[in-house]
Amino acid sequence: MSPPFLDLGLFGVIAAGLFGAVVGSFLNVLIHRLPRDESLVRPASHCPACGAPVRATDNIPVLSWLLLRGRCRICRAPISPRYPVVELANGILWALVFWRAPTLPDFFSGAFLVSACLALLFVDAEFFLLPDAITLTGIAAGIGLSFFSAKRTPVQSVAGAALGAGALFLLGYLWEKLRGVEGMGLGDVKMLGMIGAFLGPSGVLVTVLLASLLGSVAGLALIVLRRGNLQMRLPFGVFLALGAIAALFVGSALVERYRSLWPS
């Protein structure tokens, strides 16, 4: 159990989860507006179908969607289930991060990372886009928070960002030279740089391993179901996001397990 959990107990976990769900509502704003180059501030929350402003009582994470049965109160247009899914997932992840974080700065680091990854996952899945507003901000936040972290040093954070961005950029460059087609977008490069800033070099390696495994399984499944082929394009940011979240929670255990196989 982490010191923050020992200090605040179940109250801290619940509070982190509730705040995470509230932040999840903001993530839905990012997911909807950033790819469309819309302001994050104006207009206020509104129904995409009829433009009616969303009442404060209809903006309660998860609960409002359930009470409205997934429809706009005014025009009854369906509201995507993505909204409660993001809110609930972010709340659960924040609670888990709080439970495991060795210090409060590390909780803030983990909370930022999982929220950024969730937003990037849904944006990339729909638009094949990884906005700089999230990835570059994440790199700066990851390096900045490393000065207060008990899990990584600023040197590890900078090294992780450099390894993540540099290795993926080099891989994409070589693939393009060898095959004559773009192998990796710069959005993926910046995203892995962001992940490295939070997880360090070892976290980058675990993330890439897990993301590649997940991407391969997804690609093979689509081919078997005849919904894709070997030339199809997959949103790799989705798998990087899932890999990074997994690496945050189990990455250290996986690295230690691997090291135990090669005793010195």
C-alpha positions in Angstrom: 0.0 0.0 0.0 1.2 3.5 -0.8 1.9 6.3 1.7 -1.0 8.4 0.3 -3.3 5.5 0.7 -2.1 4.8 4.2 -2.7 8.5 5.1 -6.2 8.9 3.6 -7.4 5.3 3.2 -10.5 4.5 1.4 -11.6 8.1 1.4 -8.6 9.0 -0.7 -9.3 6.3 -3.2 -13.0 7.3 -3.6 -12.1 11.0 -3.8 -9.5 10.3 -6.5 -12.1 8.2 -8.4 -14.7 10.9 -8.2 -12.3 13.7 -9.3 -11.1 11.3 -12.1 -14.7 11.0 -13.4 -15.1 14.8 -13.4 -11.8 15.1 -15.3 -13.2 12.4 -17.6 -15.9 14.9 -18.6 -13.2 17.3 -19.7 -11.5 14.6 -21.6 -14.7 14.1 -23.6 -14.5 17.8 -24.5 -10.9 17.3 -25.7 -11.8 14.2 -27.7 -14.7 15.9 -29.4 -13.2 19.4 -30.0 -9.5 19.0 -30.5 -9.7 17.1 -33.8 -12.2 19.5 -35.1 -10.1 22.6 -34.2 -12.8 23.9 -32.0 -12.3 26.1 -28.9 -12.2 24.1 -25.6 -13.9 27.0 -23.8 -16.6 28.4 -26.1 -19.4 27.6 -26.6 -20.2 25.8 -23.3 -21.2 22.2 -23.3 -24.1 21.6 -25.7 -25.9 18.9 -27.6 -24.1 18.3 -31.0 -27.4 17.6 -32.7 -29.6 20.5 -31.7 -27.1 22.9 -30.0 -29.1 23.1 -26.8 -26.9 24.0 -23.7 -26.3 21.1 -21.3 -27.8 21.9 -17.9 -25.5 21.5 -14.9 -27.8 18.8 -13.6 -27.3 16.9 -16.9 -23.6 17.1 -16.7 -22.9 14.8 -13.8 -20.4 12.1 -14.9 -21.9 8.8 -15.8 -25.1 9.4 -13.7 -26.6 12.0 -16.0 -26.2 9.8 -19.1 -27.9 6.9 -17.3 -30.8 9.1 -16.1 -31.3 10.6 -19.6 -31.1 7.1 -21.0 -28.4 8.2 -23.4 -30.4 10.9 -25.1 -30.5 14.7 -25.2 -33.2 16.1 -22.9 -34.4 18.5 -25.6 -34.2 16.8 -29.0 -33.9 13.2 -27.8 -30.9 12.6 -30.1 -28.7 9.7 -28.9 -25.6 10.6 -26.9 -22.6 8.4 -27.6 -21.9 5.8 -24.9 -18.3 7.0 -25.2 -19.1 9.8 -22.7 -19.9 7.6 -19.7 -17.2 5.1 -20.7 -14.5 7.7 -20.7 -15.7 9.2 -17.4 -16.0 5.8 -15.7 -12.7 4.5 -17.0 -10.8 7.7 -16.0 -12.4 7.5 -12.5 -11.3 3.9 -12.0 -7.8 4.5 -13.3 -7.3 7.6 -11.0 -8.5 5.5 -8.0 -6.0 2.7 -8.9 -3.2 5.2 -9.4 -3.9 6.7 -6.0 -3.9 3.3 -4.4 -0.4 2.5 -5.8 1.4 5.9 -6.0 4.3 6.2 -3.5 3.9 10.0 -3.2 1.3 12.6 -4.2 3.5 13.9 -7.0 3.6 10.4 -8.4 -0.2 10.2 -8.2 -0.4 13.4 -10.2 2.1 12.0 -12.7 0.1 8.7 -13.1 -3.2 10.5 -13.2 -2.0 12.8 -16.0 -0.6 9.9 -18.0 -3.7 7.7 -17.9 -5.9 10.7 -18.7 -3.8 11.8 -21.6 -3.6 8.2 -22.9 -7.4 7.8 -22.7 -8.0 11.0 -24.7 -5.4 10.0 -27.3 -6.8 6.5 -27.6 -10.3 7.7 -28.5 -9.1 10.6 -30.8 -6.8 8.3 -32.7 -9.4 5.5 -33.0 -11.8 7.9 -34.7 -9.6 10.4 -36.5 -6.1 8.7 -36.9 -4.8 11.8 -35.1 -2.7 12.4 -32.0 -3.0 16.2 -31.1 0.2 18.1 -30.2 -1.8 19.9 -27.5 -1.8 16.6 -25.6 1.4 14.9 -26.5 3.8 18.0 -26.3 2.1 19.2 -23.1 2.5 15.7 -21.8 6.2 15.7 -22.5 6.7 18.9 -20.6 4.5 17.8 -17.7 6.2 14.4 -17.4 9.7 16.0 -17.2 8.5 18.8 -14.9 6.8 16.3 -12.4 9.9 14.1 -12.5 11.7 16.7 -10.2 9.2 15.7 -7.4 8.9 12.0 -8.2 10.0 9.1 -6.0 9.9 6.7 -8.9 12.0 8.4 -11.6 14.7 11.2 -11.8 14.7 14.1 -14.3 17.5 12.3 -16.1 15.4 9.2 -16.5 12.5 11.2 -17.6 14.5 13.1 -20.3 16.1 9.8 -21.3 12.7 8.1 -21.6 11.3 10.9 -23.7 14.4 10.9 -26.0 14.4 7.1 -26.3 10.7 6.9 -27.0 10.6 9.7 -29.6 14.0 8.9 -31.1 13.6 5.2 -31.5 10.2 5.4 -33.0 11.3 8.2 -35.4 14.3 6.1 -36.5 12.1 3.0 -37.0 9.6 5.0 -39.1 12.4 6.6 -41.1 14.1 3.3 -41.9 10.7 1.6 -42.8 9.9 4.5 -45.2 13.3 4.2 -46.8 13.1 0.4 -47.2 9.5 0.1 -48.2 8.8 3.4 -49.8 5.7 4.0 -47.6 5.2 6.0 -44.3 5.6 3.5 -41.5 5.0 5.8 -38.5 3.4 9.2 -38.1 5.0 12.0 -36.1 2.1 11.9 -33.8 3.1 8.4 -32.6 6.6 9.6 -32.2 5.5 12.5 -29.9 3.1 10.2 -28.0 5.9 7.7 -27.2 8.1 10.6 -26.2 5.4 11.7 -23.8 5.1 8.1 -22.4 8.8 8.0 -21.9 8.8 11.3 -20.0 6.5 9.6 -17.4 7.7 6.0 -17.4 11.4 6.3 -18.2 13.4 4.1 -20.6 12.3 0.8 -19.2 8.6 1.9 -19.4 9.1 2.8 -23.1 10.4 -0.7 -23.8 7.5 -2.3 -22.0 5.0 0.0 -23.7 6.3 -0.8 -27.2 6.4 -4.5 -26.5 2.8 -4.6 -25.2 1.5 -2.2 -27.9 3.1 -4.2 -30.7 1.6 -7.4 -29.3 -1.8 -5.9 -29.0 -1.6 -4.4 -32.5 -0.6 -7.7 -34.0 -3.4 -9.5 -32.3 -5.9 -6.9 -33.4 -4.6 -6.9 -37.0 -4.7 -10.7 -37.2 -8.2 -10.8 -35.8 -9.4 -8.3 -38.4 -7.8 -10.4 -41.2 -9.4 -13.6 -39.9 -12.8 -11.9 -39.7 -12.2 -10.6 -43.2 -12.5 -7.0 -42.1 -8.9 -6.1 -43.0 -5.8 -7.1 -44.9 -2.0 -6.8 -44.6 -2.0 -3.3 -46.1 -4.6 -1.9 -43.7 -3.8 1.0 -41.5 -4.3 0.7 -37.8 -4.3 3.6 -35.3 -1.1 2.7 -33.4 -1.8 5.4 -30.8 -4.6 3.2 -29.5 -2.2 0.4 -28.7 0.4 2.7 -27.4 -2.2 4.1 -25.0 -3.2 0.7 -23.8 0.4 -0.4 -23.5 1.4 2.7 -21.5 -1.4 2.3 -19.0 -0.5 -1.4 -18.6 3.2 -0.5 -18.2 2.3 2.1 -15.5 0.7 -0.6 -13.4 2.7 -3.8 -14.2 5.8 -2.6 -16.1 8.1 -2.7 -13.1 7.0 -6.3 -12.3 7.5 -7.4 -15.9 11.0 -5.9 -16.0 12.0 -7.6 -12.7 10.6 -10.8 -13.9 12.7 -10.6 -17.1 15.8 -9.7 -15.1 15.2 -12.8 -12.8 15.5 -15.0 -15.9 19.1 -13.8 -16.4 20.8 -14.0 -13.0 24.1 -12.2 -12.7 
